[in-house]
Amino acid sequence: MDLFKKCEQLEKVKYAKEKGVYPYFHQLNSKQGPEVVMEGKEIIMIGSNNYLGLTSHPEVIEAGVKALEQYGSGCSGSRFLNGTLTAHVELEKELAEFLNKEDVVTFSTGFQSNLGIISAIAGRNDVILCDKENHASIYDGCRLSFAKMLRYNHSDMEDLESKLKTVDTSVSGILIVTDGVFSMGGDICKLPEIVKLAKKYGARVMVDDAHGLGVLGEHGRGTAEYFGLEEDVDIYMGTFSKSLASLGGYMAAKKEVCEYVRHVSRPFIFCASITPSNVACARAALRILKREPQRVKALRDISNYMRAGLKANNVNIISIDETPIIPIYTYEDEKAFMACKLLFDRGVYVNPVVSPATPVGQALLRTSYTATHTESQMDRAIEKIVEVLKILEV
């Protein structure tokens, strides 16, 4: 068998391209914002994770430019060796203070953060309890750890407890890992119940707050703040590529846990450190979040406005939590592709999510919102969404 034979088998891709509905790799011609220019068209952007609208903020851009001038374009090494800048250490201190944790470790991407944290913390004799709808990077981190992974049904606390009961705690450490805000459905994890079960069975709790930081909590500290459980979550993981308008990721935990990860995590040790401009942009965005917590409320308000507007127009949405992720189900993969195409032609960008990223027959349009969207933009987007769904008889 030729190793490359599989490369000829992308049937869904070929079909979508032949039909003219291939929805991926559209080219941006402008900065990220509530409206963008994409392939020469003015588009309402409701498919971005730019939750606080900071990617084009003058302070963020200025910070990145100054860092380029001070440090150059890259670090040319890992944090472990020659790649630690003063700026890295300062960002970690500021983020730890904001999150009310003893220490923070930064990684070069959010995906790498989950790989680096989970593979270091869990080992061959340990057990990881993983929500079935957790992000792909969590699954890959579990595989890299060589720990035993037990998947529990999405947000099903009875199923989680039934699996916890099977673990022999005399030989295995237990990690329960969950998304804070689930990236496709937009729902919030049942953190109070997870924490209660963790205490009952001697487990540690890790929350992937990639979509929670800047989104949940009075100050935007995320899922644990939202539930008042900041002391009960052992590890936060998060990214800089969403609310903090940059690129990179982090873990926040007790100092000894962070120090351990710094010295044993292969994805941390063997990867070049975050570039100076990305560090500076994340720091600037964090300072704006601390200074302007009203952005968190603005994000919640515009998301709820959109949710109410869709429901008022009889759009079938399941999302009930106050998050900026609102899935709209088309059920059929082909209808998801066609909907994206028709919306793009009408000046609205959304993301298709099809199998195997969703179960067969559960294809959806993932829409997401920013604090800088206006009600007028949302009204225009709702109008086009309703029009397209009627055309496709969804």
Secondary structure, DSSP 4 states (H G I P E B T S, - for coil): --GGGGGG--HHHHHHHHHT---S-PPB-S--SSEEEETTEEEEE-B---TTS-TT-HHHHHHHHHHHHHH-S---SBTTTT---HHHHHHHHHHHHHHT-SEEEEESSHHHHHHHHHHHH--TT-EEEEETTS-HHHHHHHHHHT-EEEEE-TT-HHHHHHHHTT--TTT--EEEEEESB-TTT-PBP-HHHHHHHHHHHT-EEEEE-TTTTTTSSTTS--HHHHHT-TTT-SEEEEESSSTTSSS-EEEEE-HHHHHHHHHH-HHHHTSBPPPHHHHHHHHHHHHHHHH-THHHHHHHHHHHHHHHHHHHTT------SSSSEEEEEEESHHHHHHHHHHHHHTTEE-EEE-TTSS-TT-EEEEEE--TT--HHHHHHHHHHHHHHHHHHT-
